[in-house]
Amino acid sequence: MTFGRVFSKVFTTYKHGVGILFSRKYLFYTNVLLSIGISMTGDVIEQRYELYKNEIERIDLGRTGHMALSGLMAGIICHNWYNFIDRVVVGRSFGTVMKKLMLDQFICSPIIIMTFFATVALFEDRPLDNFTDEVRDKFWTLYTAEWLVWPPAQLINFYFLPTRFRVVYDNSISLGYDIYTSQVKHSKSKKTDTQLKLECH
């Protein structure tokens, strides 16, 4: 068998596999698994960096598991959100894309951030108190970062891509943001810093 025929067969198999993964039947599972994988990868990279800086002593697999659950929730939300917004706001004109972008930033982004804090807080002591503390101390940090990262990315997403590729594109952009999210989440809150200062006196 010639190289050309081998390459053609591999490409055909790959194309068929991609077609299955992004088919209507399997798209939900593809999107959710991608989101889980990216969230876990982002956390592992962040922990490796913290390990290098001697900020932590070892990789915390439990922490990575918590981030995986947050990725699961984000994948579910994003899958349904993109399907919803493409049904409600139809077209690819500049005005339509800007309308989708504003809805995405003002509705979906806050929901994703709040869900992230709520999901991870479930595994912590005093979940409700931790959730409210984290939202108060860190919500605006992440939301500001959202405005820096996602509007330019989403212009491409909403203008060029069909609905079924929105989440995979989203995840291709979000690795860096997920590293930052893990860093913000696991940094000390203002309340914790204050408590440590009081304990030292």
N, CA, C and O of each residue as an XYZ file, in Angstrom:
804
protein
N       0.856     -1.196      0.000
C       0.000      0.000      0.000
C       0.892      1.246      0.000
O       1.807      1.357      0.816
N       0.625      2.175     -0.910
C       1.432      3.378     -1.018
C       1.146      4.324      0.145
O       0.128      4.210      0.829
N       2.084      5.274      0.352
C       1.929      6.266      1.420
C       0.649      7.084      1.225
O      -0.059      7.394      2.183
N       0.370      7.425     -0.040
C      -0.817      8.225     -0.333
C      -2.088      7.518      0.088
O      -2.994      8.137      0.645
N      -2.158      6.216     -0.177
C      -3.358      5.444      0.183
C      -3.467      5.312      1.694
O      -4.569      5.380      2.240
N      -2.324      5.120      2.392
C      -2.345      5.041      3.857
C      -2.832      6.358      4.447
O      -3.683      6.383      5.336
N      -2.268      7.463      3.927
C      -2.667      8.785      4.424
C      -4.153      9.034      4.182
O      -4.855      9.557      5.047
N      -4.620      8.654      3.001
C      -6.029      8.846      2.655
C      -6.942      8.050      3.587
O      -7.995      8.529      4.008
N      -6.511      6.815      3.901
C      -7.313      5.971      4.793
C      -7.354      6.533      6.205
O      -8.402      6.556      6.850
N      -6.181      6.993      6.679
C      -6.114      7.584      8.026
C      -6.978      8.837      8.084
O      -7.723      9.035      9.044
N      -6.880      9.680      7.064
C      -7.654     10.924      7.039
C      -9.153     10.639      6.997
O      -9.937     11.304      7.674
N      -9.544      9.644      6.197
C     -10.963      9.274      6.106
C     -11.481      8.765      7.450
O     -12.586      9.107      7.872
N     -10.662      7.939      8.118
C     -11.044      7.420      9.434
C     -11.170      8.556     10.443
O     -12.117      8.602     11.229
N     -10.195      9.478     10.412
C     -10.217     10.630     11.319
C     -11.454     11.492     11.065
O     -12.137     11.904     12.003
N     -11.731     11.757      9.801
C     -12.868     12.598      9.442
C     -14.175     11.945      9.880
O     -15.088     12.617     10.359
N     -14.250     10.631      9.710
C     -15.453      9.898     10.124
C     -15.616      9.963     11.639
O     -16.724     10.138     12.147
N     -14.487      9.820     12.364
C     -14.535      9.886     13.831
C     -14.983     11.246     14.327
O     -15.805     11.349     15.238
N     -14.430     12.299     13.713
C     -14.822     13.661     14.082
C     -16.299     13.879     13.788
O     -17.018     14.504     14.567
N     -16.736     13.353     12.649
C     -18.149     13.492     12.294
C     -19.060     12.850     13.326
O     -20.120     13.393     13.640
N     -18.660     11.703     13.856
C     -19.451     11.028     14.892
C     -19.448     11.830     16.183
O     -20.495     12.049     16.791
N     -18.239     12.277     16.605
C     -18.133     13.013     17.861
C     -18.955     14.290     17.867
O     -19.502     14.677     18.900
N     -19.043     14.945     16.713
C     -19.761     16.212     16.636
C     -21.134     16.075     15.974
O     -21.740     17.055     15.543
N     -21.596     14.839     15.908
C     -22.958     14.617     15.416
C     -23.962     14.997     16.505
O     -23.608     15.089     17.681
N     -25.197     15.213     16.112
C     -26.228     15.604     17.079
C     -26.390     14.562     18.177
O     -26.709     14.901     19.316
N     -26.174     13.303     17.839
C     -26.362     12.212     18.794
C     -25.345     12.264     19.930
O     -25.689     12.003     21.083
N     -24.092     12.602     19.609
C     -23.015     12.529     20.603
C     -22.464     13.892     21.016
O     -21.555     13.958     21.844
N     -22.993     14.977     20.460
C     -22.408     16.292     20.692
C     -22.389     16.678     22.167
O     -21.405     17.241     22.646
N     -23.463     16.382     22.888
C     -23.523     16.730     24.307
C     -22.367     16.079     25.069
O     -21.685     16.742     25.851
N     -22.150     14.791     24.843
C     -21.096     14.066     25.546
C     -19.717     14.589     25.149
O     -18.832     14.711     25.997
N     -19.530     14.898     23.865
C     -18.261     15.449     23.393
C     -17.968     16.769     24.088
O     -16.862     16.989     24.582
N     -18.969     17.648     24.124
C     -18.774     18.963     24.729
C     -18.470     18.871     26.221
O     -17.596     19.575     26.728
N     -19.187     18.012     26.912
C     -18.986     17.873     28.360
C     -17.608     17.285     28.659
O     -16.906     17.776     29.544
N     -17.215     16.239     27.931
C     -15.911     15.618     28.160
C     -14.763     16.569     27.834
O     -13.744     16.575     28.524
N     -14.925     17.370     26.787
C     -13.913     18.371     26.459
C     -13.761     19.385     27.586
O     -12.645     19.749     27.955
N     -14.883     19.837     28.128
C     -14.853     20.831     29.202
C     -14.208     20.261     30.461
O     -13.441     20.951     31.133
N     -14.512     19.016     30.781
C     -13.891     18.359     31.938
C     -12.381     18.273     31.731
O     -11.604     18.624     32.619
N     -11.972     17.805     30.556
C     -10.556     17.632     30.271
C      -9.772     18.932     30.337
O      -8.667     18.962     30.877
N     -10.336     20.012     29.789
C      -9.650     21.297     29.793
C      -9.546     21.852     31.205
O      -8.507     22.397     31.577
N     -10.604     21.724     31.997
C     -10.577     22.214     33.380
C      -9.526     21.473     34.199
O      -8.795     22.086     34.976
N      -9.451     20.163     34.027
C      -8.447     19.369     34.735
C      -7.029     19.751     34.286
O      -6.130     19.903     35.114
N      -6.842     19.903     32.989
C      -5.526     20.260     32.461
C      -5.079     21.618     32.986
O      -3.929     21.789     33.390
N      -5.999     22.584     32.976
C      -5.675     23.913     33.482
C      -5.252     23.875     34.936
O      -4.304     24.556     35.325
N      -5.947     23.086     35.743
C      -5.603     22.994     37.165
C      -4.264     22.306     37.374
O      -3.474     22.739     38.213
N      -3.993     21.241     36.626
C      -2.718     20.530     36.765
C      -1.557     21.448     36.384
O      -0.528     21.456     37.060
N      -1.712     22.213     35.321
C      -0.662     23.156     34.919
C      -0.434     24.194     36.013
O       0.707     24.510     36.349
N      -1.533     24.726     36.569
C      -1.415     25.708     37.648
C      -0.751     25.104     38.877
O       0.092     25.746     39.504
N      -1.119     23.877     39.227
C      -0.502     23.241     40.387
C       0.989     22.956     40.144
O       1.803     23.081     41.059
N       1.334     22.580     38.931
C       2.741     22.372     38.599
C       3.534     23.674     38.791
O       4.668     23.659     39.270
N       2.930     24.772     38.416
C       3.579     26.070     38.583
C       3.721     26.418     40.069
O       4.761     26.914     40.500
N       2.664     26.152     40.844
C       2.716     26.408     42.285
C       3.746     25.505     42.959
O       4.417     25.913     43.906
N       3.862     24.282     42.462
C       4.861     23.346     42.988
C       6.270     23.866     42.694
O       7.155     23.811     43.549
N       6.461     24.360     41.497
C       7.752     24.922     41.090
C       8.135     26.119     41.971
O       9.309     26.312     42.288
N       7.145     26.913     42.358
C       7.398     28.092     43.195
C       7.382     27.762     44.691
O       7.475     28.655     45.534
N       7.264     26.482     45.005
C       7.221     26.019     46.399
C       6.040     26.592     47.182
O       6.119     26.775     48.397
N       4.949     26.871     46.476
C       3.735     27.350     47.133
C       2.903     26.185     47.660
O       2.118     26.352     48.593
N       3.071     25.012     47.066
C       2.428     23.796     47.546
C       3.482     22.694     47.618
O       4.535     22.795     46.988
N       3.197     21.640     48.388
C       4.170     20.562     48.574
C       3.997     19.417     47.587
O       4.956     18.715     47.267
N       2.778     19.231     47.107
C       2.524     18.140     46.164
C       1.256     18.434     45.367
O       0.464     19.302     45.733
N       1.081     17.707     44.286
C      -0.126     17.839     43.470
C      -1.324     17.314     44.258
O      -1.288     16.211     44.803
N      -2.372     18.109     44.308
C      -3.595     17.739     45.012
C      -4.603     17.207     43.990
O      -5.251     17.979     43.283
N      -4.725     15.887     43.924
C      -5.645     15.283     42.949
C      -7.100     15.580     43.287
O      -7.946     15.659     42.397
N      -7.390     15.746     44.590
C      -8.748     16.109     44.985
C      -9.144     17.453     44.412
O     -10.260     17.623     43.923
N      -8.234     18.402     44.471
C      -8.472     19.737     43.891
C      -8.743     19.631     42.398
O      -9.650     20.278     41.875
N      -7.943     18.802     41.711
C      -8.148     18.612     40.275
C      -9.508     17.981     40.003
O     -10.175     18.321     39.026
N      -9.917     17.054     40.881
C     -11.242     16.448     40.744
C     -12.357     17.469     40.902
O     -13.357     17.421     40.185
N     -12.184     18.391     41.841
C     -13.182     19.442     42.036
C     -13.278     20.340     40.798
O     -14.366     20.746     40.390
N     -12.114     20.639     40.211
C     -12.105     21.442     38.994
C     -12.734     20.677     37.831
O     -13.355     21.273     36.950
N     -12.569     19.357     37.834
C     -13.211     18.541     36.799
C     -14.729     18.647     36.896
O     -15.420     18.730     35.880
N     -15.240     18.644     38.127
C     -16.690     18.783     38.308
C     -17.165     20.143     37.847
O     -18.240     20.269     37.261
N     -16.354     21.172     38.114
C     -16.727     22.502     37.626
C     -16.728     22.522     36.097
O     -17.562     23.190     35.484
N     -15.790     21.786     35.476
C     -15.766     21.665     34.022
C     -16.988     20.938     33.490
O     -17.528     21.290     32.442
N     -17.421     19.912     34.231
C     -18.642     19.192     33.874
C     -19.834     20.139     33.819
O     -20.601     20.137     32.856
N     -19.979     20.950     34.871
C     -21.102     21.886     34.930
C     -20.995     22.938     33.827
O     -21.994     23.295     33.202
N     -19.772     23.433     33.589
C     -19.576     24.431     32.535
C     -19.911     23.854     31.167
O     -20.506     24.531     30.329
N     -19.526     22.595     30.943
C     -19.821     21.947     29.664
C     -21.309     21.808     29.428
O     -21.790     22.039     28.319
N     -22.044     21.430     30.468
C     -23.501     21.295     30.354
C     -24.140     22.642     30.054
O     -24.994     22.753     29.174
N     -23.718     23.669     30.792
C     -24.289     25.004     30.603
C     -23.976     25.536     29.205
O     -24.867     26.020     28.506
N     -22.707     25.444     28.799
C     -22.309     25.994     27.495
C     -22.986     25.269     26.337
O     -23.414     25.902     25.372
N     -23.082     23.951     26.429
C     -23.754     23.187     25.370
C     -25.185     23.685     25.172
O     -25.611     23.956     24.049
N     -25.909     23.800     26.263
C     -27.310     24.234     26.166
C     -27.436     25.717     25.845
O     -28.368     26.125     25.152
N     -26.513     26.520     26.338
C     -26.563     27.958     26.078
C     -26.373     28.254     24.593
O     -27.128     29.037     24.016
N     -25.370     27.634     23.971
C     -25.113     27.900     22.558
C     -26.270     27.420     21.683
O     -26.625     28.080     20.706
N     -26.846     26.297     22.023
C     -28.023     25.838     21.273
C     -29.179     26.822     21.421
O     -29.875     27.128     20.453
N     -29.376     27.316     22.649
C     -30.455     28.258     22.918
C     -30.252     29.579     22.185
O     -31.161     30.065     21.512
N     -29.067     30.155     22.315
C     -28.842     31.490     21.750
C     -28.875     31.468     20.225
O     -29.289     32.448     19.604
N     -28.444     30.359     19.611
C     -28.486     30.268     18.157
C     -29.904     30.067     17.631
O     -30.197     30.390     16.479
N     -30.790     29.527     18.488
C     -32.207     29.417     18.099
C     -32.937     30.746     18.258
O     -33.809     31.084     17.457
N     -32.576     31.491     19.289
C     -33.285     32.727     19.617
C     -32.787     33.908     18.788
O     -33.582     34.723     18.321
N     -31.481     33.997     18.607
C     -30.885     35.095     17.829
C     -30.279     34.491     16.565
O     -29.177     33.942     16.593
N     -30.996     34.596     15.485
C     -30.632     33.902     14.246
C     -29.909     34.855     13.295
O     -30.291     36.016     13.147
N     -28.859     34.343     12.654
C     -28.158     35.122     11.635
C     -26.716     35.385     12.009
O     -26.282     35.072     13.118
N     -25.963     35.973     11.058
C     -24.547     36.257     11.281
C     -24.177     37.682     10.879
O     -23.012     37.966     10.601
N     -25.149     38.566     10.849
C     -24.824     39.965     10.581
C     -24.061     40.531     11.765
O     -24.048     39.933     12.841
N     -23.423     41.681     11.574
C     -22.652     42.291     12.651
C     -23.533     42.579     13.859
O     -23.140     42.337     15.000
N     -24.743     43.106     13.591
C     -25.664     43.417     14.680
C     -26.082     42.178     15.452
O     -26.195     42.213     16.677
N     -26.312     41.086     14.740
C     -26.707     39.831     15.383
C     -25.572     39.270     16.228
O     -25.789     38.823     17.354
N     -24.359     39.296     15.676
C     -23.201     38.795     16.418
C     -22.972     39.615     17.679
O     -22.666     39.054     18.732
N     -23.117     40.938     17.590
C     -22.935     41.791     18.765
C     -24.020     41.529     19.809
O     -23.755     41.580     21.010
N     -25.227     41.252     19.356
C     -26.308     40.937     20.293
C     -25.998     39.629     21.030
O     -26.188     39.535     22.243
N     -25.521     38.625     20.292
C     -25.126     37.354     20.920
C     -23.984     37.568     21.910
O     -23.966     36.988     22.995
N     -23.043     38.401     21.519
C     -21.885     38.676     22.371
C     -22.309     39.321     23.685
O     -21.834     38.938     24.754
N     -23.209     40.307     23.601
C     -23.675     40.987     24.818
C     -24.466     40.037     25.712
O     -24.297     40.035     26.931
N     -25.322     39.238     25.106
C     -26.086     38.262     25.895
C     -25.150     37.268     26.565
O     -25.350     36.886     27.718
N     -24.130     36.857     25.828
C     -23.156     35.891     26.364
C     -22.420     36.471     27.566
O     -22.240     35.795     28.579
N     -21.997     37.723     27.450
C     -21.229     38.348     28.522
C     -22.073     38.704     29.738
O     -21.614     38.584     30.874
N     -23.300     39.138     29.501
C     -24.130     39.611     30.610
C     -24.985     38.514     31.251
O     -25.448     38.671     32.381
N     -25.192     37.420     30.545
C     -26.018     36.337     31.104
C     -25.198     35.079     31.362
O     -25.130     34.602     32.495
N     -24.575     34.540     30.316
C     -23.895     33.252     30.463
C     -22.636     33.349     31.330
O     -22.412     32.496     32.189
N     -21.825     34.368     31.114
C     -20.572     34.482     31.868
C     -20.793     34.538     33.377
O     -20.141     33.789     34.105
N     -21.694     35.403     33.883
C     -21.936     35.396     35.336
C     -22.461     34.058     35.845
O     -22.101     33.630     36.942
N     -23.306     33.397     35.061
C     -23.830     32.095     35.475
C     -22.695     31.076     35.593
O     -22.644     30.308     36.554
N     -21.788     31.070     34.615
C     -20.660     30.145     34.639
C     -19.786     30.386     35.873
O     -19.382     29.439     36.548
N     -19.499     31.647     36.159
C     -18.632     31.974     37.302
C     -19.303     31.586     38.614
O     -18.666     30.992     39.483
N     -20.583     31.916     38.765
C     -21.302     31.589     39.992
C     -21.403     30.067     40.162
O     -21.267     29.554     41.273
N     -21.641     29.356     39.068
C     -21.717     27.893     39.119
C     -20.374     27.301     39.512
O     -20.312     26.323     40.257
N     -19.306     27.893     39.010
C     -17.958     27.438     39.359
C     -17.731     27.531     40.869
O     -17.310     26.560     41.499
N     -18.006     28.687     41.440
C     -17.816     28.855     42.882
C     -18.732     27.927     43.679
O     -18.315     27.352     44.684
N     -19.972     27.784     43.231
C     -20.931     26.932     43.948
C     -20.512     25.468     43.892
O     -20.609     24.757     44.892
N     -20.050     25.017     42.736
C     -19.661     23.616     42.570
C     -18.477     23.257     43.457
O     -18.502     22.238     44.149
N     -17.441     24.089     43.440
C     -16.244     23.805     44.223
C     -16.521     23.946     45.719
O     -15.940     23.225     46.529
N     -17.412     24.877     46.087
C     -17.734     25.088     47.503
C     -18.394     23.868     48.134
O     -18.332     23.693     49.351
N     -19.017     23.034     47.332
C     -19.678     21.835     47.857
C     -18.705     20.919     48.595
O     -19.110     20.173     49.486
N     -17.430     20.971     48.232
C     -16.437     20.064     48.813
C     -15.659     20.708     49.959
O     -14.726     20.109     50.494
N     -16.037     21.912     50.329
C     -15.312     22.636     51.362
C     -16.112     22.695     52.658
O     -17.322     22.466     52.665
N     -15.428     23.003     53.744
C     -16.123     23.234     55.010
C     -16.999     24.478     54.870
O     -16.630     25.430     54.182
N     -18.140     24.463     55.514
C     -19.077     25.594     55.479
C     -19.331     26.043     54.026
O     -18.979     27.164     53.657
N     -19.933     25.180     53.211
C     -20.106     25.480     51.782
C     -20.773     26.820     51.493
O     -20.319     27.564     50.624
N     -21.847     27.131     52.215
C     -22.562     28.380     51.928
C     -21.711     29.593     52.269
O     -21.658     30.553     51.501
N     -21.037     29.553     53.432
C     -20.175     30.667     53.828
C     -19.022     30.833     52.847
O     -18.690     31.952     52.455
N     -18.413     29.720     52.452
C     -17.310     29.793     51.500
C     -17.764     30.325     50.146
O     -17.065     31.109     49.505
N     -18.938     29.888     49.726
C     -19.477     30.367     48.450
C     -19.671     31.881     48.481
O     -19.235     32.577     47.563
N     -20.314     32.395     49.516
C     -20.569     33.842     49.591
C     -19.265     34.627     49.718
O     -19.128     35.701     49.133
N     -18.305     34.093     50.485
C     -17.011     34.768     50.626
C     -16.279     34.840     49.289
O     -15.733     35.881     48.921
N     -16.275     33.715     48.565
C     -15.557     33.660     47.289
C     -16.200     34.572     46.251
O     -15.506     35.255     45.498
N     -17.524     34.577     46.219
C     -18.218     35.450     45.276
C     -17.890     36.912     45.583
O     -17.613     37.695     44.675
N     -17.924     37.270     46.860
C     -17.643     38.645     47.249
C     -16.200     39.043     46.909
O     -15.960     40.146     46.416
N     -15.240     38.143     47.172
C     -13.832     38.487     47.025
C     -13.288     38.285     45.612
O     -12.359     38.981     45.201
N     -13.859     37.334     44.864
C     -13.202     36.926     43.621
C     -14.063     37.008     42.369
O     -13.549     36.871     41.259
N     -15.371     37.231     42.529
C     -16.246     37.258     41.349
C     -15.788     38.304     40.343
O     -15.644     38.010     39.157
N     -15.559     39.526     40.819
C     -15.241     40.612     39.890
C     -13.874     40.423     39.245
O     -13.648     40.884     38.126
N     -12.967     39.755     39.935
C     -11.666     39.452     39.342
C     -11.835     38.564     38.109
O     -11.269     38.835     37.050
N     -12.624     37.499     38.268
C     -12.854     36.589     37.141
C     -13.717     37.229     36.058
O     -13.491     37.010     34.868
N     -14.699     38.015     36.469
C     -15.601     38.621     35.484
C     -14.865     39.669     34.646
O     -15.112     39.800     33.447
N     -13.959     40.412     35.286
C     -13.142     41.373     34.536
C     -12.273     40.646     33.522
O     -12.135     41.088     32.382
N     -11.682     39.518     33.944
C     -10.871     38.716     33.029
C     -11.715     38.191     31.867
O     -11.236     38.105     30.737
N     -12.977     37.839     32.150
C     -13.892     37.386     31.094
C     -14.008     38.445     29.999
O     -13.993     38.119     28.812
N     -14.124     39.711     30.400
C     -14.296     40.791     29.424
C     -13.032     41.032     28.604
O     -13.099     41.538     27.484
N     -11.888     40.672     29.162
C     -10.639     40.834     28.420
C     -10.412     39.706     27.415
O      -9.857     39.916     26.337
N     -10.856     38.501     27.793
C     -10.563     37.312     26.985
C     -11.646     37.021     25.946
O     -11.342     36.805     24.772
N     -12.912     37.015     26.379
C     -13.943     36.386     25.568
C     -14.580     37.229     24.465
O     -14.911     36.657     23.427
N     -14.777     38.534     24.605
C     -15.399     39.261     23.479
C     -14.681     39.086     22.142
O     -15.341     38.797     21.143
N     -13.352     39.248     22.081
C     -12.703     39.015     20.776
C     -12.850     37.567     20.299
O     -13.075     37.309     19.116
N     -12.716     36.625     21.248
C     -12.834     35.203     20.882
C     -14.240     34.876     20.407
O     -14.417     34.126     19.447
N     -15.234     35.434     21.074
C     -16.615     35.109     20.727
C     -17.076     35.772     19.434
O     -18.010     35.292     18.792
N     -16.437     36.859     19.049
C     -16.739     37.439     17.736
C     -16.456     36.415     16.641
O     -17.251     36.252     15.715
N     -15.327     35.730     16.749
C     -14.987     34.670     15.791
C     -15.960     33.508     15.929
O     -16.451     32.981     14.931
N     -16.239     33.110     17.169
C     -17.122     31.974     17.442
C     -18.499     32.188     16.821
O     -18.996     31.326     16.097
N     -19.114     33.335     17.103
C     -20.482     33.585     16.654
C     -20.566     33.909     15.164
O     -21.594     33.652     14.536
N     -19.508     34.465     14.595
C     -19.579     34.856     13.184
C     -19.241     33.704     12.234
O     -19.889     33.539     11.201
N     -18.224     32.910     12.585
C     -17.711     31.932     11.634
C     -18.171     30.493     11.873
O     -18.307     29.726     10.920
N     -18.410     30.122     13.119
C     -18.574     28.700     13.425
C     -20.031     28.268     13.536
O     -20.868     29.020     14.035
N     -20.336     27.055     13.070
C     -21.667     26.488     13.310
C     -21.815     26.105     14.782
O     -20.818     25.966     15.491
N     -23.035     25.938     15.236
C     -23.327     25.689     16.652
C     -22.556     24.500     17.203
O     -22.057     24.560     18.326
N     -22.449     23.428     16.437
C     -21.860     22.199     16.974
C     -20.371     22.331     17.294
O     -19.825     21.515     18.036
N     -19.703     23.362     16.735
C     -18.279     23.545     17.017
C     -18.007     24.659     18.023
O     -16.850     24.980     18.291
N     -19.058     25.248     18.581
C     -18.858     26.387     19.481
C     -18.134     25.985     20.765
O     -17.220     26.686     21.198
N     -18.527     24.874     21.376
C     -17.934     24.493     22.662
C     -16.492     24.034     22.486
O     -15.648     24.338     23.328
N     -16.192     23.311     21.416
C     -14.804     22.865     21.210
C     -13.913     24.082     20.952
O     -12.777     24.124     21.426
N     -14.407     25.059     20.215
C     -13.649     26.300     20.017
C     -13.482     27.024     21.348
O     -12.396     27.498     21.683
N     -14.572     27.100     22.094
C     -14.557     27.706     23.428
C     -13.456     27.082     24.282
O     -12.691     27.794     24.932
N     -13.376     25.764     24.280
C     -12.389     25.055     25.091
C     -10.964     25.254     24.582
O     -10.017     25.251     25.368
N     -10.811     25.426     23.281
C      -9.469     25.654     22.730
C      -8.924     26.994     23.201
O      -7.711     27.156     23.335
N      -9.802     27.953     23.451
C      -9.402     29.265     23.947
C      -9.231     29.255     25.460
O      -8.401     29.986     26.000
N     -10.017     28.428     26.145
C     -10.178     28.577     27.588
C      -9.081     27.939     28.438
O      -9.105     28.102     29.658
N      -8.120     27.219     27.850
C      -7.097     26.589     28.679
C      -6.358     27.624     29.524
O      -6.186     27.443     30.729
N      -5.923     28.705     28.884
C      -5.229     29.760     29.629
C      -6.129     30.381     30.676
O      -5.691     30.670     31.789
N      -7.392     30.589     30.321
C      -8.335     31.170     31.273
C      -8.595     30.204     32.429
O      -8.769     30.639     33.567
N      -8.624     28.906     32.149
C      -8.849     27.918     33.207
C      -7.662     27.853     34.175
O      -7.843     27.624     35.371
N      -6.451     28.053     33.652
C      -5.282     28.135     34.533
C      -5.455     29.321     35.480
O      -5.213     29.214     36.683
N      -5.876     30.442     34.919
C      -6.090     31.653     35.728
C      -7.222     31.448     36.727
O      -7.128     31.886     37.874
N      -8.293     30.782     36.293
C      -9.416     30.505     37.183
C      -8.974     29.672     38.373
O      -9.363     29.957     39.506
N      -8.167     28.647     38.133
C      -7.662     27.812     39.215
C      -6.801     28.631     40.169
O      -6.877     28.464     41.386
N      -5.981     29.519     39.607
C      -5.121     30.365     40.440
C      -5.962     31.286     41.325
O      -5.696     31.410     42.520
N      -6.971     31.928     40.745
C      -7.821     32.841     41.510
C      -8.595     32.081     42.573
O      -8.679     32.528     43.717
N      -9.156     30.949     42.211
C      -9.953     30.155     43.147
C      -9.131     29.730     44.358
O      -9.621     29.800     45.485
N      -7.906     29.297     44.150
C      -7.115     28.732     45.231
C      -6.141     29.728     45.858
O      -5.290     29.350     46.663
N      -6.271     31.003     45.484
C      -5.542     32.041     46.202
C      -6.300     32.371     47.478
O      -7.494     32.089     47.580
N      -5.630     32.954     48.432
C      -6.270     33.272     49.710
C      -7.294     34.391     49.512
O      -7.047     35.350     48.780
N      -8.427     34.258     50.164
C      -9.437     35.307     50.125
C      -9.029     36.428     51.054
O      -8.168     36.245     51.914
N      -9.647     37.600     50.885
C      -9.372     38.728     51.766
C      -9.735     38.390     53.206
O      -9.041     38.791     54.140
N     -10.831     37.648     53.379
C     -11.265     37.268     54.710
C     -10.225     36.370     55.376
O      -9.927     36.535     56.559
N      -9.670     35.413     54.612
C      -8.663     34.507     55.152
C      -7.421     35.279     55.560
O      -6.845     35.015     56.615
N      -6.995     36.247     54.720
C      -5.828     37.056     55.058
C      -6.045     37.829     56.347
O      -5.145     37.927     57.180
N      -7.247     38.379     56.508
C      -7.563     39.143     57.704
C      -7.537     38.250     58.929
O      -7.007     38.636     59.971
N      -8.109     37.054     58.811
C      -8.139     36.116     59.924
C      -6.722     35.706     60.331
O      -6.432     35.577     61.521
N      -5.826     35.498     59.337
C      -4.463     35.102     59.653
C      -3.730     36.221     60.388
O      -2.959     35.962     61.312
N      -3.971     37.461     59.976
C      -3.339     38.589     60.648
C      -3.809     38.703     62.096
O      -3.016     38.982     62.995
N      -5.109     38.483     62.310
C      -5.648     38.561     63.651
C      -5.086     37.449     64.532
O      -4.813     37.655     65.715
N      -4.916     36.265     63.938
C      -4.388     35.140     64.705
C      -2.919     35.349     65.079
O      -2.443     34.809     66.078
N      -2.210     36.131     64.275
C      -0.796     36.356     64.535
C      -0.566     37.390     65.651
O       0.528     37.463     66.212
N      -1.593     38.182     65.968
C      -1.458     39.214     66.985
C      -1.875     38.706     68.361
O      -1.822     39.454     69.337
